[in-house]
Amino acid sequence: MKRLTVIFENAPQPSAPWITRTCAETGLFLVDNDAIADVVSDDETARKIIEESPQVMGVNLRLVPYYRKALEKVAAGKEQRALVRSNWLEYAETKDACILDFDPLEAEAQKGVKGGISERDAAAYVQTYTDRITALARKHLPPERILSLPRGATDAKKAELAIPFIRTLQK
């Protein structure tokens, strides 16, 4: 079986039922980010980098080798892998495809609106984040390897679109 790494982005959620279904139906091993974090934090040098870094969010390029090493440990023997979060576009050594779902981000922005953030500011945040993640995916992958799911699609529809997209890459 050929090696394949698919990155799913559906921030701010840690995963989603459609991702789990997609992985199950395509045979992708869904890597647990918590297990990765445990391995990285167990490394004394990586932990020191984290503790000394003023950076709280996003990719810390100094940690790339530690995330790669952790991925190889957590996903040992698994040739077809699914990673959740766009940070893996930087951390993963190989990446073959990216599936983008911005519905959870939209939902989170609407919570902000209910809490007093203006519609305009919420929309600007969603657009900025969407543009940034899309640009990151395009930096690492050709357009035909990026699937942007339609806004408002059901979980079933998202899986229906993602599964054949992945299967074409598995051939």
Order of alpha helices (4+ residues) and beta strands (2+ residues): beta-alpha-beta-alpha-alpha-alpha-beta-alpha-beta-alpha-alpha-beta-alpha
